[in-house]
Amino acid sequence: TTTTTDDAVPLLEQLLEDFDDDEEEEEDVVVISCGGCGEEVDVSKNRVMAMGKIFHRQCFTCASCKKIFDNALYYIRDEGAYCDECEQRKRDDEALVCAGCNEKILEGGYTEANDNNYHPGCFKCCDCGTLLG
């Protein structure tokens, strides 16, 4: 087919309009920053969504030991993510100490009396040793 100059003008105008529309669409592209390093995240590649943020897979790490999370198991504490090992260590470090046996209270309930904490089996009468807990 042959195109005359008169036919080409509307075609050229339509092409320019389409080009301008493409440029406008590119301006609307949202850049997502990594919640770890702050760099741009390509959402089409390997990435992690956690704690309301998007991370490069290598940037989503334990706040304590810095290991990359290989699985989906993590604990959120103090605005950070912790692996199972570090979370258990933190729980052990923060555990209450029983005033009766001087061991940490890691599981089960406890009794609080006179600003002291006791395992249920350690809360006893000071005079006769009868279990009170």
C-alpha positions as CSV (number, residue, x, y, z in Angstrom):
1,T,0.0,0.0,0.0
2,T,1.1,3.5,-0.6
3,T,0.7,6.3,1.9
4,T,0.3,9.9,0.9
5,T,1.5,12.8,3.0
6,D,-2.1,13.6,3.9
7,D,-2.5,10.0,5.3
8,A,0.9,10.2,7.1
9,V,0.1,13.2,9.2
10,P,-2.7,11.6,11.3
11,L,-0.6,8.5,11.6
12,L,2.4,10.5,12.9
13,E,0.2,12.4,15.3
14,Q,-1.2,9.1,16.7
15,L,2.4,7.7,17.0
16,L,3.5,10.8,18.9
17,E,0.4,10.6,21.2
18,D,1.1,6.9,21.9
19,F,4.8,7.8,22.7
20,D,3.7,10.6,25.1
21,D,1.3,8.1,26.8
22,D,4.2,5.6,27.2
23,E,6.4,8.3,28.8
24,E,3.6,9.3,31.2
25,E,3.2,5.6,32.2
26,E,6.9,5.4,32.9
27,E,6.7,8.4,35.2
28,D,4.1,6.6,37.3
29,V,6.4,3.7,38.1
30,V,6.8,3.2,41.8
31,V,10.2,2.5,43.1
32,I,10.3,0.2,46.1
33,S,13.1,0.5,48.6
34,C,14.5,-2.5,50.5
35,G,13.6,-2.5,54.2
36,G,17.1,-3.7,54.9
37,C,19.6,-1.8,52.7
38,G,17.4,1.0,51.3
39,E,18.3,0.1,47.7
40,E,15.7,-0.3,45.0
41,V,14.0,-3.8,44.9
42,D,13.2,-5.4,41.6
43,V,9.9,-7.0,42.5
44,S,10.1,-9.4,39.6
45,K,13.2,-11.0,41.2
46,N,13.8,-12.9,44.4
47,R,12.4,-10.8,47.2
48,V,10.8,-11.2,50.6
49,M,7.7,-9.4,52.0
50,A,7.8,-9.3,55.8
51,M,6.9,-6.9,58.6
52,G,5.0,-4.6,56.2
53,K,8.2,-4.1,54.0
54,I,9.8,-5.6,51.0
55,F,13.4,-6.9,51.3
56,H,16.0,-8.3,48.9
57,R,16.2,-11.9,50.0
58,Q,19.8,-11.4,51.2
59,C,18.8,-8.3,53.2
60,F,16.1,-10.1,55.3
61,T,18.3,-11.3,58.1
62,C,18.2,-11.9,61.9
63,A,18.6,-8.7,63.8
64,S,21.0,-10.4,66.2
65,C,23.2,-12.9,64.3
66,K,22.6,-11.5,60.8
67,K,22.0,-14.9,59.3
68,I,19.7,-14.8,56.2
69,F,16.4,-16.5,56.9
70,D,16.3,-19.7,54.9
71,N,12.8,-20.4,55.8
72,A,9.7,-18.5,56.8
73,L,10.2,-18.9,60.5
74,Y,11.1,-15.8,62.3
75,Y,10.0,-13.9,65.4
76,I,9.3,-10.1,65.5
77,R,10.6,-8.4,68.6
78,D,11.6,-4.8,69.2
79,E,10.8,-3.9,65.5
80,G,13.3,-6.5,64.3
81,A,13.1,-10.1,63.0
82,Y,14.9,-12.9,64.9
83,C,15.7,-16.5,64.0
84,D,14.6,-19.3,66.3
85,E,18.0,-19.7,67.9
86,C,18.4,-16.0,68.8
87,E,14.8,-15.7,69.9
88,Q,15.2,-18.6,72.3
89,R,18.5,-17.1,73.6
90,K,16.7,-13.8,74.2
91,R,13.8,-15.5,76.0
92,D,16.3,-17.4,78.2
93,D,18.2,-14.2,79.0
94,E,15.0,-12.4,80.0
95,A,13.5,-15.3,82.0
96,L,12.5,-14.8,85.6
97,V,14.6,-16.5,88.2
98,C,12.8,-18.6,90.9
99,A,13.6,-17.4,94.4
100,G,13.0,-20.9,95.7
101,C,15.5,-22.9,93.6
102,N,17.4,-20.1,91.8
103,E,16.6,-21.6,88.4
104,K,15.1,-19.7,85.4
105,I,11.3,-19.9,85.0
106,L,11.1,-20.9,81.3
107,E,7.8,-22.7,81.0
108,G,4.5,-22.9,82.9
109,G,3.1,-20.5,85.4
110,Y,4.8,-18.9,88.3
111,T,3.8,-17.3,91.6
112,E,4.8,-13.8,92.6
113,A,5.1,-13.0,96.3
114,N,6.9,-10.3,98.1
115,D,8.7,-9.1,94.9
116,N,9.9,-12.7,94.3
117,N,9.0,-15.2,91.6
118,Y,8.6,-18.9,92.2
119,H,8.0,-22.1,90.2
120,P,4.6,-23.6,91.3
121,G,6.5,-26.4,93.0
122,C,8.9,-24.1,94.8
123,F,6.5,-21.7,96.5
124,K,6.4,-23.2,100.0
125,C,5.8,-22.1,103.5
126,C,9.0,-21.0,105.1
127,D,8.1,-22.5,108.5
128,C,6.7,-25.9,107.6
129,G,7.6,-26.4,103.9
130,T,4.0,-27.0,102.8
131,L,3.5,-26.3,99.1
132,L,1.5,-23.1,98.6
133,G,1.6,-22.8,94.8
